[in-house]
Amino acid sequence: MDGLMVPEVGKHGLSGRTIRVETSSYNGTLHLRKRNLLQLIISNPVKIRISSFMLACTLIVLIALIPAASMAAGKSYLECVTDALGAIEEGRTSDSLQSLNQAMTVNANDSLAHTALGLTLMCGSRPGDAAGEFKAAAEMDESCAEAIYGLGLVSLGKGDIPGAVSLLCKAQTTKPDLDMQGTIEYAKALAGGAYTAKPGDHEDECIDALKALALMKDGKYADAKSIWIELQKKAVRPGMGERIGCAAAFAKSSPVILTGYPVTNRYVPPSTVRSKLPVVSGDVNLKADLSRAQAVDMVSFFVDGKLVGVTNTSPFCYSWHTSSVANGSHIVKVEGYAATGEVISEKSTEVLVKNKGAAVPSERVTGAEADKVWARLWADLVLKPSAAMINYNLAICALKLGDADTAEAALERVMAADPDFPGARNQLAVIRRADGSYTKIYRVNTSRKVVALTFDDGPKSDTGRLLDVLKAKGVKATFFVVGKQVDTYPDTLKRMAAEGHEIENHTYNHRDLEYLSDHDITQEFFKDCATVRALTGKPTHYLRPPGGHEGKRLPGVMKEFGIPAVYWTTNCGSAEGTTKKKMVNLVVNSAKPGSVFLMHNLELVTLNALPDIIDTLRAKGYEFETLMEMQRADSGRTKK
């Protein structure tokens, strides 16, 4: 329909022309100001009968729609924000955006959802848009210290250290019970200040990291190492990657690391939309333009779907006191009615209310449940040392103390989190004694009648059945495991190790290495390596590329870190899914001293054929060893 409403800023109401309406959502009671009612009755008794009829109908419709709107929403506001935080914590930024959009359809003017959206956009590498959401949250609620803190993180990430310190201190003053000391001290340290431990320092990861760095500077590596080990425990996540969210790199060139799935440029955040809205404050004069709707006999005014006023007198204006609503976006709608009560025209406009002062109402959701969600958001938002930084400094301390094993394990985690962390690659290559050679193993060069059974792609839910067969037959095998599967079935991996099987590397995500960058290949190997070591205490030594695909970049990474690539003498995949007899014949007929058999974990034909394979080969004089056992006994290697 043609437009009716144009917002105008005004100083005076329209007493005598407008019926102000207050409705209760419990009983729908209608209150009319008596003076206006009398004036309207005197001036136009017919119109007031229509107006009263229309008001009653409008109230009935509004009350009837309230339950339907609640049911359509499905989840409450706090449930949507909670879902969003769960998604953020797992790096699922797109899912977080979806949940927060749902939350804002329920309540667009609560600072909680906007602060959570700011964090999501930070994780999604959109710090500029994150600043817009943090700013919007702070404007809605001047006491929202979390949003002010978020603005401080954005400034810190841009390298604006003085601006960051100012915002962080303001946030701390706004809400003293939130501990921001670690972030503030970190920002000051980046500006050139030296941290000095003070009595009563709160427990904070950034404070602990600053203490450890100070100890290292004084040559107290053992004390520093103890702190780094405790911080390492807190920074663990699946795959030993960088922790999701905002992390402190302790480097002035890159003060903050943002981790999460990038948000595409197609996403337009609410702050961008809000920036284009007309801004209003104080009293706003709403005027119905009837130039294209001359048959209108009465006009009703709504704010966010709530009836706030009715007028049946030209020029059909209403004075809206914007200070009666919370700061933020609001939908103002005008409906025009014919004398019959039919709606013949309507117009809606979204505006941004910005009022100042303690008397401004708030739409902030409060209560015990809201407090829990805010606490969870703060735990996700607060800055923590990066996992790569923690592990690199742990490695340095360990090397200073002659603990090469701890140093190697820590550097593997650095590679898992950030393969480009300065100095880490060289340190790890030295520890691994990489000599620049690249070895591809297809079988071990030996005259002994020994073979290696190798199994790819596990562990899985039923890998225990395979382990049962091997245990019953007294055979030790080599398992090339996938890191994600290890995270899912850690107890199965521990059983493999406890029963003497060799555990080697099949990458963390089972991606085709042929198409990956050096950075991603390195990360795939060491995420798997670090995951296995965390459960078994032992590293992986060999890599079997998924699908046997090498590509152009893999050899360079293998040379850099001295990692042999293991392929196979016989790939049993051609017999998998066929019959037990075909599988037994394939393995037995192709067996040679030093053969490496590739099987899959867990393929049913392989599982059923395995006892006969073991018995038949033993009858032919063969024994079974792990790949490393064969290598150590026979130093020669055969390349294809």
C-alpha positions as CSV (number, residue, x, y, z in Angstrom):
1,M,0.0,0.0,0.0
2,D,1.0,3.6,-0.4
3,G,3.0,5.2,2.4
4,L,1.4,6.8,5.4
5,M,4.1,7.7,7.8
6,V,7.0,10.1,7.9
7,P,9.0,10.4,11.1
8,E,9.8,14.0,12.1
9,V,11.6,15.2,15.2
10,G,9.3,17.4,17.3
11,K,9.1,18.9,20.7
12,H,5.3,18.9,21.4
13,G,2.6,16.3,21.5
14,L,-0.8,16.6,19.8
15,S,-3.1,16.8,22.8
16,G,-6.8,16.7,21.9
17,R,-6.2,14.9,18.7
18,T,-4.8,11.6,19.8
19,I,-6.0,8.7,21.9
20,R,-3.1,7.2,23.8
21,V,-3.4,3.5,24.3
22,E,-1.8,1.3,27.0
23,T,-2.5,-2.4,26.7
24,S,-1.8,-5.2,29.2
25,S,-0.7,-8.5,27.6
26,Y,-2.5,-10.3,30.4
27,N,-6.1,-9.1,29.9
28,G,-6.1,-6.7,26.9
29,T,-7.6,-3.9,29.0
30,L,-8.0,-0.6,27.1
31,H,-7.4,2.7,28.8
32,L,-8.5,5.9,27.1
33,R,-7.5,9.4,28.4
34,K,-10.9,10.9,29.4
35,R,-10.2,14.4,28.2
36,N,-9.3,13.3,24.7
37,L,-12.3,11.0,24.6
38,L,-14.7,13.8,25.5
39,Q,-13.1,16.1,22.8
40,L,-13.4,13.5,20.2
41,I,-17.0,12.7,21.1
42,I,-18.0,16.3,21.0
43,S,-16.2,17.0,17.7
44,N,-17.1,13.8,15.9
45,P,-19.3,11.3,17.8
46,V,-19.6,9.0,14.7
47,K,-15.9,8.7,14.3
48,I,-15.3,7.9,17.9
49,R,-17.6,4.9,17.7
50,I,-15.6,3.6,14.7
51,S,-12.4,4.3,16.6
52,S,-13.5,2.4,19.6
53,F,-14.6,-0.5,17.5
54,M,-11.3,-0.5,15.6
55,L,-9.3,-0.3,18.8
56,A,-11.1,-3.4,20.2
57,C,-10.5,-5.3,17.1
58,T,-6.9,-4.3,17.0
59,L,-6.3,-5.5,20.5
60,I,-8.0,-8.8,19.9
61,V,-5.8,-9.4,16.8
62,L,-2.6,-8.5,18.7
63,I,-3.5,-10.7,21.7
64,A,-4.4,-13.6,19.4
65,L,-1.0,-13.3,17.6
66,I,1.2,-13.4,20.6
67,P,1.0,-17.2,21.2
68,A,1.5,-17.9,17.5
69,A,4.7,-15.7,17.4
70,S,6.1,-17.5,20.4
71,M,5.5,-20.9,18.9
72,A,7.0,-19.9,15.6
73,A,10.2,-18.8,17.3
74,G,10.8,-22.4,18.5
75,K,13.6,-21.5,20.9
76,S,13.9,-18.8,23.4
77,Y,16.3,-15.9,23.1
78,L,18.8,-17.3,25.6
79,E,18.6,-20.8,24.0
80,C,19.5,-19.3,20.6
81,V,22.5,-17.4,22.1
82,T,23.6,-20.5,24.0
83,D,23.5,-22.5,20.7
84,A,25.6,-19.8,19.1
85,L,28.3,-20.0,21.8
86,G,28.5,-23.7,21.5
87,A,29.0,-23.2,17.7
88,I,31.7,-20.6,18.3
89,E,33.6,-22.9,20.7
90,E,33.8,-25.5,17.9
91,G,34.8,-23.0,15.2
92,R,31.4,-23.3,13.4
93,T,31.0,-19.6,12.7
94,S,28.2,-20.0,10.2
95,D,26.1,-22.0,12.6
96,S,26.7,-19.3,15.3
97,L,25.6,-16.6,12.9
98,Q,22.4,-18.5,12.2
99,S,21.6,-18.9,15.9
100,L,22.3,-15.3,16.6
101,N,20.1,-14.1,13.8
102,Q,17.3,-16.2,15.3
103,A,18.0,-14.6,18.7
104,M,17.7,-11.1,17.2
105,T,14.4,-11.9,15.7
106,V,13.2,-12.4,19.3
107,N,15.1,-9.4,20.8
108,A,17.1,-7.2,18.6
109,N,18.1,-4.7,21.3
110,D,19.8,-6.8,24.0
111,S,23.5,-6.4,24.2
112,L,24.1,-10.1,24.8
113,A,23.4,-11.3,21.3
114,H,25.3,-8.4,19.7
115,T,28.4,-9.0,21.9
116,A,28.2,-12.7,21.0
117,L,28.0,-11.7,17.3
118,G,31.0,-9.5,17.7
119,L,33.0,-12.5,19.0
120,T,31.7,-14.6,16.1
121,L,32.8,-12.1,13.5
122,M,36.2,-11.8,15.2
123,C,36.6,-15.6,15.0
124,G,35.4,-15.3,11.3
125,S,38.2,-12.8,10.5
126,R,35.9,-9.9,10.2
127,P,37.2,-7.6,13.0
128,G,35.9,-4.4,11.4
129,D,32.3,-5.8,11.4
130,A,32.9,-7.2,14.9
131,A,33.7,-3.7,16.1
132,G,30.3,-2.5,14.7
133,E,28.5,-5.1,16.8
134,F,30.5,-4.4,20.0
135,K,29.8,-0.7,19.5
136,A,26.0,-1.4,19.0
137,A,26.0,-3.5,22.2
138,A,27.7,-0.7,24.1
139,E,25.2,1.9,22.9
140,M,22.3,-0.3,23.9
141,D,23.8,-0.8,27.4
142,E,26.4,1.6,28.6
143,S,27.3,-0.9,31.4
144,C,28.2,-3.7,28.9
145,A,31.8,-4.0,29.8
146,E,32.2,-7.2,27.7
147,A,31.4,-5.1,24.5
148,I,33.8,-2.4,25.5
149,Y,36.4,-5.1,26.1
150,G,35.7,-6.5,22.6
151,L,36.4,-3.1,21.1
152,G,39.7,-3.2,23.0
153,L,40.6,-6.5,21.4
154,V,39.8,-5.1,17.9
155,S,42.1,-2.1,18.6
156,L,44.7,-4.5,19.9
157,G,44.5,-6.6,16.7
158,K,44.9,-3.5,14.6
159,G,48.1,-2.6,16.5
160,D,46.5,0.5,18.2
161,I,48.1,-0.3,21.5
162,P,47.3,3.0,23.3
163,G,43.7,2.8,22.1
164,A,43.4,-0.8,23.2
165,V,44.8,0.0,26.7
166,S,42.3,2.9,27.1
167,L,39.3,0.7,26.1
168,L,40.4,-2.2,28.2
169,C,40.8,0.0,31.3
170,K,37.4,1.6,30.6
171,A,35.9,-1.9,30.5
172,Q,37.5,-2.9,33.7
173,T,36.3,0.2,35.4
174,T,32.8,-0.4,34.1
175,K,32.6,-3.9,35.6
176,P,35.4,-4.4,38.2
177,D,34.3,-8.0,39.0
178,L,35.4,-9.1,35.5
179,D,39.1,-9.9,35.6
180,M,40.8,-8.1,32.7
181,Q,44.1,-7.5,34.3
182,G,45.9,-10.1,32.1
183,T,44.8,-8.5,28.9
184,I,45.6,-5.0,30.1
185,E,49.1,-6.1,31.3
186,Y,49.7,-7.9,27.9
187,A,48.8,-4.7,26.0
188,K,51.1,-2.7,28.2
189,A,53.9,-5.2,27.6
190,L,53.4,-4.8,23.9
191,A,53.8,-1.1,24.4
192,G,57.2,-1.7,25.9
193,G,56.4,-2.0,29.5
194,A,57.9,-4.8,31.6
195,Y,55.6,-6.9,33.7
196,T,56.4,-7.2,37.4
197,A,54.5,-9.7,39.4
198,K,52.5,-8.2,42.2
199,P,51.0,-9.7,45.3
200,G,47.4,-10.5,44.8
201,D,47.6,-10.9,41.0
202,H,44.6,-12.7,39.8
203,E,44.8,-16.1,38.2
204,D,45.0,-15.4,34.5
205,E,46.6,-17.2,31.6
206,C,48.1,-14.0,30.1
207,I,49.5,-13.1,33.6
208,D,51.0,-16.6,33.9
209,A,52.6,-16.3,30.4
210,L,54.1,-12.9,31.3
211,K,55.5,-14.4,34.5
212,A,57.1,-17.3,32.6
213,L,58.6,-14.9,30.0
214,A,60.1,-12.8,32.8
215,L,61.6,-16.0,34.4
216,M,63.1,-17.0,31.1
217,K,64.7,-13.6,30.8
218,D,66.3,-14.2,34.1
219,G,67.5,-17.6,33.1
220,K,65.1,-19.5,35.4
221,Y,64.1,-22.0,32.7
222,A,63.0,-24.8,35.1
223,D,60.5,-22.5,36.9
224,A,59.3,-21.1,33.5
225,K,58.9,-24.6,32.1
226,S,56.6,-25.6,34.9
227,I,54.3,-22.6,34.1
228,W,54.3,-23.4,30.4
229,I,53.4,-27.1,31.1
230,E,50.3,-25.9,33.1
231,L,49.4,-23.5,30.3
232,Q,49.8,-26.2,27.7
233,K,47.2,-28.3,29.5
234,K,44.7,-25.5,29.3
235,A,45.3,-24.9,25.6
236,V,44.6,-28.4,24.4
237,R,41.9,-28.9,21.8
238,P,41.1,-31.6,19.2
239,G,44.0,-31.9,16.8
240,M,46.2,-29.8,19.0
241,G,45.4,-26.8,16.8
242,E,45.1,-23.2,17.9
243,R,42.3,-22.5,20.4
244,I,39.1,-21.0,18.9
245,G,38.6,-17.3,19.4
246,C,41.1,-14.5,20.1
247,A,44.5,-15.6,21.3
248,A,47.5,-13.5,22.3
249,A,50.6,-14.2,20.1
250,F,52.9,-12.1,22.4
251,A,54.3,-10.5,19.2
252,K,53.9,-6.8,18.5
253,S,53.7,-7.5,14.7
254,S,50.7,-9.7,15.3
255,P,49.2,-9.1,18.7
256,V,46.0,-11.1,18.3
257,I,45.4,-14.4,16.5
258,L,41.9,-15.0,15.3
259,T,40.8,-18.6,14.9
260,G,37.6,-19.9,13.4
261,Y,36.0,-20.6,10.0
262,P,36.1,-17.4,8.0
263,V,32.8,-15.5,7.5
264,T,32.2,-14.9,3.8
265,N,31.8,-11.4,2.4
266,R,28.2,-12.2,1.5
267,Y,27.2,-12.0,5.1
268,V,25.9,-8.5,6.0
269,P,26.0,-8.0,9.8
270,P,23.2,-6.1,11.6
271,S,25.5,-3.2,12.4
272,T,25.9,-2.5,8.7
273,V,22.1,-2.4,8.3
274,R,21.7,-0.3,11.4
275,S,24.2,2.3,10.2
276,K,21.9,3.1,7.3
277,L,18.8,3.6,9.5
278,P,17.5,7.1,10.4
279,V,18.6,8.0,13.9
280,V,16.0,9.4,16.3
281,S,15.9,10.6,19.9
282,G,13.7,12.5,22.2
283,D,10.2,13.2,21.0
284,V,9.5,12.3,17.3
285,N,6.5,13.6,15.4
286,L,4.9,10.8,13.3
287,K,2.7,12.1,10.6
288,A,0.5,10.2,8.2
289,D,0.8,11.3,4.6
290,L,-2.7,10.9,3.1
291,S,-1.9,12.3,-0.3
292,R,-2.4,8.8,-1.8
293,A,-4.8,7.4,0.7
294,Q,-7.5,10.1,1.0
295,A,-10.2,7.6,2.0
296,V,-8.5,7.1,5.4
297,D,-10.9,7.9,8.2
298,M,-8.7,6.9,11.2
299,V,-5.0,6.1,11.8
300,S,-3.3,3.8,14.3
301,F,0.3,4.0,15.3
302,F,2.4,1.0,16.4
303,V,5.9,0.6,17.7
304,D,7.4,-2.9,17.4
305,G,3.9,-4.3,16.8
306,K,2.4,-2.7,19.9
307,L,-0.4,-0.2,19.5
308,V,0.6,3.1,21.1
309,G,-1.9,5.6,19.7
310,V,-4.9,6.3,17.5
311,T,-6.1,9.5,15.9
312,N,-9.2,10.3,13.8
313,T,-8.5,14.0,13.2
314,S,-6.5,15.5,10.4
315,P,-3.5,15.9,10.0
316,F,-3.2,12.5,11.7
317,C,-0.1,13.0,13.7
318,Y,1.3,11.3,16.8
319,S,4.1,12.4,19.1
320,W,6.2,9.4,20.0
321,H,8.4,9.6,23.1
322,T,11.4,7.5,22.0
323,S,12.7,7.6,25.5
324,S,10.0,5.1,26.4
325,V,11.8,2.4,24.5
326,A,15.3,0.9,24.7
327,N,18.1,2.2,22.5
328,G,18.4,0.2,19.3
329,S,16.3,-0.6,16.2
330,H,12.5,-0.3,16.3
331,I,9.8,-0.8,13.7
332,V,7.3,2.1,13.5
333,K,4.1,1.3,11.6
334,V,1.1,3.4,10.7
335,E,-2.2,1.8,9.6
336,G,-5.0,3.7,7.9
337,Y,-8.7,2.6,8.2
338,A,-11.8,3.4,6.2
339,A,-15.0,4.3,8.0
340,T,-16.1,0.6,7.7
341,G,-13.1,-0.4,9.8
342,E,-11.2,-1.9,6.9
343,V,-7.4,-1.4,6.7
344,I,-6.8,0.4,3.4
345,S,-3.2,1.5,3.8
346,E,-0.2,0.9,6.0
347,K,3.5,1.9,6.1
348,S,6.4,0.6,8.2
349,T,9.8,2.2,8.8
350,E,12.7,1.0,10.8
351,V,14.5,3.6,12.9
352,L,17.5,3.6,15.3
353,V,16.8,5.1,18.7
354,K,19.7,6.7,20.4
355,N,19.0,8.4,23.7
356,K,21.3,9.1,26.6
357,G,20.9,9.1,30.3
358,A,20.2,6.7,33.1
359,A,16.5,6.8,32.6
360,V,16.7,5.2,29.2
361,P,14.9,1.8,29.4
362,S,16.7,-1.4,28.6
363,E,15.7,-4.6,26.8
364,R,18.5,-6.5,28.4
365,V,17.5,-10.0,29.5
366,T,18.3,-10.6,33.1
367,G,18.1,-13.4,35.6
368,A,20.1,-16.5,36.7
369,E,20.0,-18.1,33.2
370,A,21.1,-14.9,31.5
371,D,24.0,-14.6,34.0
372,K,25.1,-18.1,33.1
373,V,25.1,-17.2,29.4
374,W,27.0,-14.0,30.0
375,A,29.6,-15.9,32.0
376,R,30.1,-18.4,29.2
377,L,30.4,-15.6,26.7
378,W,33.0,-13.9,28.8
379,A,35.0,-17.2,29.1
380,D,35.0,-17.4,25.3
381,L,35.8,-13.7,24.8
382,V,38.7,-13.2,27.3
383,L,42.1,-13.2,25.7
384,K,44.4,-16.2,26.3
385,P,47.9,-17.0,25.1
386,S,48.1,-18.8,21.8
387,A,48.8,-22.5,21.9
388,A,51.7,-22.1,19.4
389,M,53.3,-19.5,21.6
390,I,52.9,-21.6,24.8
391,N,54.4,-24.7,23.2
392,Y,57.2,-22.9,21.5
393,N,58.4,-21.3,24.8
394,L,58.0,-24.7,26.5
395,A,60.3,-26.2,23.8
396,I,62.9,-23.4,24.4
397,C,62.9,-24.1,28.1
398,A,63.2,-27.8,27.6
399,L,66.1,-27.4,25.2
400,K,67.9,-25.2,27.7
401,L,67.4,-27.9,30.3
402,G,68.6,-30.7,27.9
403,D,65.1,-32.3,27.6
404,A,64.9,-33.0,23.9
405,D,61.8,-35.3,24.1
406,T,59.7,-32.6,25.7
407,A,61.0,-30.1,23.2
408,E,60.1,-32.3,20.3
409,A,56.6,-33.0,21.6
410,A,56.0,-29.3,22.2
411,L,57.3,-28.3,18.7
412,E,55.0,-30.9,17.2
413,R,52.1,-29.0,18.8
414,V,53.4,-25.7,17.5
415,M,53.3,-27.2,14.0
416,A,49.8,-28.5,14.6
417,A,48.7,-25.0,15.7
418,D,50.7,-22.8,13.4
419,P,53.3,-24.3,11.0
420,D,54.6,-20.7,10.2
421,F,55.4,-19.8,13.8
422,P,58.8,-18.1,13.7
423,G,61.7,-20.4,14.4
424,A,59.7,-23.5,15.1
425,R,60.3,-25.4,11.9
426,N,64.1,-25.1,12.1
427,Q,64.1,-26.1,15.7
428,L,62.0,-29.2,15.0
429,A,64.1,-30.2,11.9
430,V,67.3,-30.1,14.0
431,I,65.8,-32.2,16.8
432,R,64.5,-34.8,14.2
433,R,68.0,-34.9,12.6
434,A,66.5,-34.3,9.2
435,D,69.3,-34.7,6.6
436,G,67.4,-33.4,3.5
437,S,66.7,-36.9,2.1
438,Y,63.3,-38.3,1.1
439,T,62.7,-42.0,1.5
440,K,59.8,-43.9,0.0
441,I,59.3,-47.4,1.4
442,Y,57.5,-50.1,-0.5
443,R,59.1,-53.1,1.2
444,V,62.0,-53.7,3.5
445,N,65.2,-55.1,1.9
446,T,65.7,-58.3,3.9
447,S,66.4,-62.0,3.4
448,R,64.5,-63.0,6.5
449,K,61.0,-64.4,6.0
450,V,59.2,-61.6,7.8
451,V,56.3,-59.5,6.6
452,A,54.4,-56.5,8.0
453,L,50.6,-56.3,8.2
454,T,49.5,-52.6,8.0
455,F,46.0,-51.3,8.5
456,D,44.8,-47.8,7.4
457,D,42.0,-45.4,8.4
458,G,41.3,-46.4,12.0
459,P,40.5,-46.5,14.8
460,K,36.8,-47.2,14.4
461,S,34.0,-48.4,16.6
462,D,34.6,-52.1,15.8
463,T,38.5,-52.0,15.6
464,G,38.4,-54.1,18.8
465,R,37.4,-57.1,16.7
466,L,40.5,-56.8,14.6
467,L,42.7,-56.4,17.7
468,D,41.1,-59.5,19.2
469,V,42.2,-61.6,16.2
470,L,45.7,-60.2,16.3
471,K,46.0,-60.8,20.0
472,A,44.7,-64.4,19.7
473,K,47.3,-65.1,17.0
474,G,50.1,-63.3,18.8
475,V,50.7,-60.9,15.9
476,K,52.0,-57.3,16.1
477,A,50.8,-55.1,13.3
478,T,51.3,-51.5,12.2
479,F,48.3,-49.1,12.2
480,F,48.3,-45.9,10.1
481,V,45.7,-43.9,12.0
482,V,43.7,-40.9,11.2
483,G,43.8,-38.2,13.9
484,K,40.1,-37.3,13.9
485,Q,39.3,-41.0,14.4
486,V,41.8,-41.1,17.3
487,D,40.0,-38.2,18.9
488,T,36.7,-40.2,18.5
489,Y,38.1,-43.5,19.8
490,P,41.0,-42.7,22.1
491,D,40.6,-45.8,24.2
492,T,41.0,-48.0,21.1
493,L,44.3,-46.3,20.3
494,K,45.5,-46.8,23.8
495,R,44.7,-50.5,23.5
496,M,46.7,-50.7,20.2
497,A,49.7,-49.2,22.0
498,A,49.3,-51.3,25.1
499,E,49.2,-54.5,23.1
500,G,52.5,-53.7,21.3
501,H,51.2,-52.6,17.9
502,E,53.0,-49.8,16.0
503,I,51.1,-46.6,15.5
504,E,51.9,-44.5,12.5
505,N,50.6,-41.4,10.7
506,H,47.8,-41.3,8.1
507,T,47.2,-37.5,8.6
508,Y,44.6,-35.9,10.8
509,N,41.7,-35.3,8.4
510,H,42.6,-37.9,5.7
511,R,42.8,-35.2,3.0
512,D,44.4,-35.7,-0.4
513,L,47.9,-34.3,0.1
514,E,48.4,-33.9,-3.6
515,Y,46.4,-30.7,-3.6
516,L,47.5,-29.1,-0.3
517,S,50.0,-26.4,0.4
518,D,53.2,-27.0,2.3
519,H,51.6,-25.3,5.3
520,D,48.6,-27.6,5.2
521,I,50.6,-30.8,4.6
522,T,52.8,-29.9,7.6
523,Q,49.7,-29.3,9.7
524,E,48.0,-32.5,8.7
525,F,51.1,-34.6,9.7
526,F,51.8,-32.9,13.0
527,K,48.2,-32.7,14.1
528,D,48.1,-36.4,13.8
529,C,51.5,-36.9,15.3
530,A,50.7,-34.7,18.4
531,T,47.3,-36.3,18.9
532,V,48.9,-39.8,19.0
533,R,51.8,-38.7,21.2
534,A,49.3,-37.1,23.7
535,L,47.7,-40.5,24.2
536,T,50.6,-42.9,23.9
537,G,53.7,-40.8,24.9
538,K,55.3,-41.8,21.6
539,P,55.6,-40.0,18.3
540,T,54.8,-41.3,14.8
541,H,57.8,-41.8,12.5
542,Y,56.3,-42.7,9.1
543,L,53.6,-41.2,6.9
544,R,51.3,-43.1,4.6
545,P,49.7,-40.5,2.3
546,P,46.0,-41.0,2.0
547,G,45.3,-42.8,-1.2
548,G,49.0,-43.0,-1.9
549,H,48.8,-39.6,-3.5
550,E,52.0,-37.7,-3.3
551,G,51.9,-34.6,-5.5
552,K,54.6,-32.0,-6.0
553,R,54.8,-30.5,-2.5
554,L,54.9,-33.6,-0.2
555,P,58.5,-34.6,-0.9
556,G,59.7,-31.1,0.2
557,V,57.9,-31.3,3.5
558,M,59.2,-34.9,4.1
559,K,62.7,-33.8,3.4
560,E,62.5,-30.8,5.7
561,F,61.5,-33.0,8.7
562,G,63.1,-36.3,7.8
563,I,59.8,-38.2,7.5
564,P,59.8,-41.4,5.4
565,A,56.7,-42.1,3.3
566,V,55.4,-45.7,3.5
567,Y,53.5,-47.2,0.6
568,W,53.0,-51.0,0.1
569,T,54.2,-54.1,-1.6
570,T,50.7,-55.5,-2.0
571,N,47.5,-53.4,-1.8
572,C,44.7,-55.7,-0.6
573,G,42.0,-53.3,-1.7
574,S,41.3,-55.3,-4.9
575,A,40.2,-58.2,-2.8
576,E,38.2,-56.2,-0.2
577,G,34.5,-56.6,-0.6
578,T,34.9,-59.9,-2.5
579,T,35.4,-63.3,-0.8
580,K,37.6,-64.6,2.0
581,K,39.3,-67.0,-0.3
582,K,40.3,-64.3,-2.8
583,M,41.8,-62.2,0.1
584,V,43.8,-65.2,1.5
585,N,45.1,-66.1,-2.0
586,L,46.1,-62.5,-2.8
587,V,48.2,-62.1,0.4
588,V,49.7,-65.6,0.5
589,N,50.6,-65.7,-3.2
590,S,52.3,-62.2,-3.2
591,A,54.2,-62.7,0.1
592,K,58.0,-62.1,-0.1
593,P,60.6,-61.4,2.6
594,G,60.1,-57.8,3.7
595,S,56.6,-57.5,2.2
596,V,54.3,-54.7,3.4
597,F,50.6,-55.5,3.1
598,L,48.1,-52.7,3.0
599,M,44.7,-53.5,4.5
600,H,41.9,-51.4,5.9
601,N,40.5,-51.0,9.3
602,L,37.9,-52.4,9.5
603,E,36.9,-54.3,6.3
604,L,34.8,-57.4,7.0
605,V,36.4,-59.7,4.3
606,T,39.8,-58.8,5.7
607,L,38.7,-59.5,9.2
608,N,37.3,-62.9,8.3
609,A,40.3,-63.8,6.2
610,L,43.0,-62.7,8.7
611,P,43.2,-65.9,10.8
612,D,43.7,-68.0,7.7
613,I,46.3,-65.5,6.3
614,I,48.3,-65.7,9.5
615,D,48.1,-69.4,9.8
616,T,49.0,-70.1,6.1
617,L,52.0,-67.7,6.0
618,R,53.3,-69.2,9.3
619,A,53.0,-72.6,7.7
620,K,55.2,-71.3,4.9
621,G,57.8,-70.1,7.5
622,Y,56.9,-66.5,7.7
623,E,56.7,-64.4,10.8
624,F,55.1,-61.0,11.5
625,E,56.8,-57.8,12.6
626,T,55.9,-54.2,12.8
627,L,57.3,-52.0,10.1
628,M,59.8,-50.4,12.5
629,E,60.9,-53.8,13.8
630,M,61.8,-54.9,10.3
631,Q,63.6,-51.6,9.6
632,R,65.7,-51.8,12.7
633,A,66.6,-55.4,12.1
634,D,67.4,-54.8,8.4
635,S,68.7,-51.3,7.8
636,G,68.4,-51.6,4.0
637,R,65.4,-50.1,2.3
638,T,64.1,-50.8,-1.1
639,K,62.7,-48.0,-3.2
640,K,60.4,-48.6,-6.1
